[in-house]
Amino acid sequence: MRFFTSFGIIGAVLLAGCHALTPMHLREIRFQNEEETEMAAESSSVRSLDAAIDAISTGNDQAAITHLEEYLQLKPDQIQFRKLLIGCYLRTNNDQQTFRHYEFLLADLQSKEDTLADRIALHTSAMELAISLEQSHAEEFHRGLGFYCISQRLRQVDSENEEAEALLFKALTALKGVSEGTHPYRARAWWYTYLIYEMLEQPMPARDAYRKAREFEPFSPLTPTETVEMRLREEIVQ
């Protein structure tokens, strides 16, 4: 079974339909997310979005990037438009910003239901970009979370799936290399190490991993969703 597909395929999946969207379709998406009132029509977010749509309709990716960045500063939870921004960065070969927004999108998807397939694709793309950017900690982190998400998806189908458990051990191996050193992924690596040990019903290493995640959280913050989940488990683990 191939766990990680090529970057080109994943990019196509991630942005499926985006290139075919006309300015009219884009505005329809916008109307689904904004109340079309006189106040909204004058708002900064709507002006930025309308400018981005106009830029995309004329093939001006650089201008679209400027306006979509402005819009997402005001409306950071708009997943459809973050995907459009990623598409612009991909077309302009800006790997650093593409990687940055992959991570933003992954954080957004954590709070949504039925997103494991998207997260697997995104972790794979982020891993491959990290390789090209020579960011070894990011590479191993996204490799580990890719295995973790695939395992979760297999367990949705069959809770006793042996392959799913094997993938958890592969995730642990990848995350082990990320759990040391000073970098943005250290606390998150320990958090997912905790979750994996919990799934494997190994309470002692799970407790140790949880404490490490709490220890390093001030220096390498978790995503909002991960932070909430950690706080909810605090009394149980302690």
N, C-alpha and C positions, 0 to 999 in steps of 0.2 A: 504494500500500500504506500503511495506517495503522500507524505505528510505536507510537503511544501512544494507548491507549483511555481512556475517561472514568474518573474516580475512582470513580464509583459501581459501574461494572462490575468494576473491579479489586478493589474492596473485597469485592464479592460472591464473586469467584473466590478471593481469598485466604482468606476465611473460609467457603468452601463446606462445608456440612455441620456447621459448629460450632453454629449455632443449633438444629439438629435433634437434637443430642446430648442424651440424657437423663442424669441423674445416674448411672444404672447404666452407661451407655456410657462416661462420663468415668472412672468408677472402674475399668472394664475397661482403659482406656488406662493408667491409673496402675499397675495390676497388671502391665502389660507392661514397665514401666520400674522397678519396685521389687520386690525379693524380699519376699514377704509373710511375714516372720518376726516373731517377738515383738519383736526389737530394732527392726526397721523400723517396726512399728506404733507404737512409742513415739517415733520420730524426729521432729525438728522439721519436716522436709520433708513427711512424710506428714500430720502434723497440719495444716500450712498448706494442703496440697492438699485434704484432706477438708473443711476450712472453706471453701475457695474453691468446691468443688463444691456444697456446701450453699447458698452465697450465690447461685451461678448458678441453681440449681434454683428459688430463690424470686424471681429477677429483681433481686437486689440487686447491681448492678454495682459500686458504690463499695466494698462489703465484699469482693467478689470481687477487685477490683483490689488491695486491701491484702494479701490472702492469696496471690494469684498472684505479686505482687512479692516477698513473703517466700520463696515456693517457688523462684522463678527465681534468687534470690540464692544459694540452696543447690544448685540444679540448673539452671545456665544453659544447658545444651545441650538442654533439652526443648522442641523446636520446636513440637509440638502445643499445649503450654500457653502458649507465648509468643503463638501465634496467637489463643488464647482471650483472653489479656490485651489484645491489640490490638483485638479485637472489643469488649471492655468500654470501652476508651478511645474507640473510634469512637462508641459509643452515648452516651457522656457528653460528646462534642464536645471532648475534650482533645487538640487538635492537637499540642501540644508533646510530650506523652508518646507519642502515636501515632507521631510522627516518630522519636522516640528508639528505640522498639522496632522500627520498620521497619529501622533501621540495625543493631540487635542481630541481628535475624533474617537480614538480608543477610549479616552476618559469619558466622553459623552455617551458612548454606547454602553458603558458599564451599568448605567441606570435604566437601560431599556430592556424589554423582554425580547426573546427570540433573536438575539444578535450574535450568537456564537459563530455562525458561518462568516459573518462580516469581520468579526474580531480575529478569527483564524487567518483570513486573507490579509488583514491589516498588519497583524504581528509578523507575518511572512514578509510583506513588503517592507516593513520597518527594519526587520532583521537584514534583509538584503541591502537596503540603503545604508545601514550602519556599517556593513562590510565595506562598501565603497567609500564611506566617510572615515573609515579606520577608527570607529568607535567600538572597541572590543566589549566594554561593559554593556552598552546598548544592544550589541549583537547577541550576546549570551542571554540577556534579560528577555528579549523578544523571542529568542529561540525557546527558552524555557516556558514562557507564557503561551507560545504557539502549541507546544506539546500539552500543556495544561488544558487549554481550551478544546483541543481535539479530544482529549480524554473525557472532558465534561460532555462533549457532544455524543461520544460513543456510549457513555453511561445513560444518557437520555433515552437511548434506544434499548439498551440492555444493561441493567445495573450490575450484572455479574460479568461483564465483558472483561476477559483476561488481558486483552490488548490495551484496554483503557488503563489498567493498573500498571502495565509495563511502561506506558507513556508517562505516568506520574513519576516513575523513577528516572526517566530520561529528563523530565523537567527539573527534578531535584539536582541532577548532575549539572545541568546548565546553570541553575540558579546558585549553586555552590560557589562558582567562580565570580559571582556578582555580589556575594554577601560580605566581601572584605574590601577595604580601600575606601577612599573618599570620592564619591561620585553620586549623581542624583538618584541612582537606582538601589542604593544599599538597603534602606528601610523597606522598600517595596519587595525586594528579593526575599528578605526575611519574612514579610507578611505572607507571600505566596508559599514559602517554605512551610510556614505554620499551617496554611490551609491544606496543603498536600499531606502533611503528616496527620492532620486531623482526619482527612479522608481515608488514610491508610490505617487509622485507628492505632496510632502510636502517640499516646498522650505526653510522655516525657519529652521527646524531641519537639513535639508540637508546642508545649509550654515554653521551652527554651527559645524557640524561634519567635514566638509571640513577644517575649520579653525583649529580644533583640530588636524586633521591629519597633517597639515602643521606645527603646533606647535611642535608636538612630533616626526616628521620625523628625525631630526638630532640625536635623541637618540634611535630610533627603526626604521631603514631604511626600505623603501618599496623595492619591487623587481624592476628591471629595467623597465619592462612593466608598472607596477603601477606608477612609477615615471613619465614616459612619459605621461601617461593618466592624471595624476594630473596636470602637467604643461599645458597641452592642455586645461584644464578646468579653469585655473586660472582667465582669464579675464571674463569668463562667470559667475563664482561664485562671484567674487568681484564686 
